[in-house]
Amino acid sequence: MPFKLTEEHIRSFFDPASRGEWAPFLAAIDPNVSWTIGSHKENLTCSTGIFNLQGWLEKVAPSLQLKLQGSLQMTVESLDIIGNKAVIEASGYAVQNNGNPYENLYCWIMIFDDVSGKVVVIREYMNTALVKEVNETNPI
């Protein structure tokens, strides 16, 4: 029987992320995902480019995580499902190492595999200028 995308499925990995628990989120993603952040051009100062899961874990995640106190908390603000595609508007919050708040808005467009239910395509949009500012004002 083919996988049917539901709000419950999406919340099963986004709700823990709202508490800074990212393991369920990462487990929901296919290792060969095509994850586009903001642009096709890779620019790690603002976290843009196209990545698979391992590339995201090695290149994108550490650059922001090292500049924040604790884990980013990602909260779903709205969610729409169209077939095997979900459009998720979310807000992210953390405190930067320099004491300033990190408050970003995100739009996630996710496409799920019809059999496994894993995320196989992500198009992520956020304020990449804010990410660049965080990288420039929080030296390691």
N, C-alpha and C positions, 0 to 999 in steps of 0.2 A: 504494500500500500504506500503510495507516495506521501511524502512529508507535507503537512499542512501548516503554514505559518500562522501563529496566533500571538496575541498580545502577551499571553502568559509565557510563551517561549522567550520572547524578547525581554520581558521583565525578569526572567530567571537569571539572566546574566547582567542586565543593566541595574537592577535593584541593589545587588551587592556592591557594584561600582559606586553607588551613591554613598556608601559607607567607606569607600576607599579600598574595597576588596576586589581586586582585578583578576584573580585566578579564574572565576567562572566566565568572565568576559573573554579572556584569552582562550579558554577551552572551547568556546563556541565558534572559534574562527578556524577555518581550514588552513593548514600550513602553507598551501599554495595560493592563498588569497591574492587578489590583485587589489591593493590598498592604495588609493590615490588620495593624497592630502594636498588640497589647495591648488596644485599645479602639476603638470607632467614633468617639470624641471626639478631635479633634486637640488635642494638648498637647505642644508641642515641647520643654518642659523635661524630659519623660520619654520623648520620641520615640514617642508614641502617635498613632494616627489611621489614616486610609485614604488611600493615595497611589497614583498611577501611577508609572512608573519615573522620569520627569522630576521629579515632585514629591518623590520620595524622594531623588533626587540633589541637589536644590536645598535641601530643608528638613531632612531627617533626617541624611544622611551627613556633611555638613560640621560640624554641631554636635558630633558625637562625635569625628570625625577631628581636629579642631583641639585637642582636649583630651587626645589620646594621643600618645605618642612612637612614631612609626612606625605601621605598619598593624596593624589587628586581625587576629589569627590565629584562624580558625574551624575547629575540628576535629570531624569527624563521630564521634559516640560510638555511635550505633545508627541503623539505616535499615530502614524497612519500606515495601514497595511494594504497593499495592492498585489494580490497574487502571492508570489514568493519574494516580493520587494517590501522593505519597510523604510519609511522616512521618519527619522527620529530627531526632534529638536531637543537639545539638552543644554544644561548650564554646568560649567565646571568651576570648582572652587578649591583653593588651597592658599597657604601663606608662603610667600617667597622667602628665601633665606635672608634677604635684606629687610624683611619685616612687612613689605608691601603685600596687599592682597593680590592673588591671581584669580581673576574672575573673567571667564571666557564663555562665549556662546558657541555652540556647535550645531551643525546639521549633519547627520549621518544618513547616507543612503546606503542600505545594505541589501544585497541579493543573496538569497539562501539556496543551497543545493536542494533539489527536489527529493533526493533520497536520504542523504545524511542529516539534513537540517542545519548543516554548518554554513557559516558565512563564507561565500566564495568571491564576492566583490564588495568593496567598501569605497565609497566616495565621501570623504570627510572634509567639511568646510568649517573654518574657524577664523578668528582674528589672528592671522599669522604675524601681523606687526607687533601684537602683544607678545607672542612667543619670542620674536626676535629681541624685543626689549628685555624680556626676562633673561634671555641668554646673555645679553650685553651688560646687564646691571647686577648680575649675581655670579661673580667669579667663583670658580671652584678652588 
